[in-house]
Amino acid sequence: MSQLTYAGQTFNFRVGDGVVFRNTYAADGTTLRYGTLEGPAGGAEETAPSTPEPSDPPEGP
């Protein structure tokens, strides 16, 4: 992927039970800061690498 689709952008979204989340992607695409704005876990925040870790392919049937 040559371009980082969400780099430098922030998204707020609300789910059906009234919880509101915010995801903020670093301009350089290296981290994602996410938090809960409203709801039972309101005020919780964390920053994580936005590059997925390699994983094993799913096992087939």
Buried (B, 14 or more C-beta within 10 A) or exposed (E): EEEBEBEEEEEEEEEEEEBBBBBBBBEEBEBBBBBBBEBEEEEEEEEEEBEEEEEEEEEEE
